[in-house]
Amino acid sequence: MNRGLVVFGFPRSGTTLVRRLIDAHPRFACPPETGVFAGAARMLQTERIDGGVRVGIEAGLGLIGVPSSDVRARVADLAMGFLADHAASQGKPRWAEKHPYDVFHREAITGMLGDRVRYLIVVRHGLDVALSCRDLVQVTGRYLDGLGDAIRRDPRPLHAMAASWSDTTVDLLAWAKRHSEAVPVVRYEDLVADPLAVVRAAFSVLGEDVDDGLVDRALATTGAVGLGDWRTWSRATVDATSAGKHRTLAPDLVAELGVLAGPGLEAAGYDRPGPPRELSPEAALRRHQLAMMWQARKA
Amino acid sequence: MTRETLMAYLIGDLGADPSRLQDDTPLFSGGMLDSFRMIDLMTFIEGATGRQMDPVDVTLDNLDNMTSILAYVARKGRG
């Protein structure tokens, strides 16, 4: 019963807010992003060389007779041990961990932890996520590790992130359906609209009650910021205005991004934007000219 | 272009709020519609008048409410 909880969510999906809420629960300790599972997943990474020769810790220890299942279990014990120790230091029986890189290592992490832990998924509208990821890049000057492949496939940041979000979300939600135990899925838009109700619903799946004061306690917490969404920590209230920000984008851009994010939006129960409109080259040129005229008049 | 045609376009195509839309409601300066919708509106007006808008006509004086849009269209073309 006293098992840990791993939070999966694409970066910029509201996972830091979820972490604050979980940590405010009297039975859960959810520290700032420790990275223990992403680190453990990297430790278990296997390369294939020379026609399929496996190189990595599992293959290497296999040469001295250690089964892969033992390797994964012992690495999991190591990672979970840190979090269990932290929970104990906080006087809490259960721990939780969220890290933005975990979703990119989800296969390795779920393969390593299996049903030794519970899982929770946070989903936010893919176009809002793409916009927020772009903001993060502007602040940090670089892409998160897991987004490198997406950017190599499509150099347009919003398009790349919308596509990556969609692939990840489809895969994650499909895995959640297959998983042997129920995985609560928290939609960011529902969470900011009614935090207590959404947290209560998620925790009930995990077999835990939630008291009326949990949200207020979570938002009053200012210590142990660690890593995570810098904006969340500056707020003492849940900010619902960040839901639906993609509506500030040009409709044609929203339509383009909607095509890329479409499968993920459908899987997560969001409306898909309408298809891009087909304009003749002349009509497209005239729209461009009108936009320039309007910009010039505003300047 | 009639008042009813314009109103139907603003509500149905541009998403103007029908409960707040009056003849003198400021569409853009009041925040009901954004700049992207301005381009759509200008395209709509060009289709209605059959003439390209002159850059000097692209002003809020001509485009910010239904009364001024209808007056502009009447001056410029097929009204």
HADDOCK unambig.tbl for C-alpha pairs under 7 A between the chains (distance, minus, plus):
assign (segid A and resid 250 and name CA) (segid B and resid 36 and name CA) 6.07 0.50 0.50
assign (segid A and resid 287 and name CA) (segid B and resid 39 and name CA) 6.67 0.50 0.50
assign (segid A and resid 290 and name CA) (segid B and resid 39 and name CA) 6.22 0.50 0.50
assign (segid A and resid 291 and name CA) (segid B and resid 39 and name CA) 5.92 0.50 0.50
assign (segid A and resid 293 and name CA) (segid B and resid 55 and name CA) 6.01 0.50 0.50
assign (segid A and resid 294 and name CA) (segid B and resid 58 and name CA) 6.40 0.50 0.50
assign (segid A and resid 297 and name CA) (segid B and resid 59 and name CA) 6.94 0.50 0.50
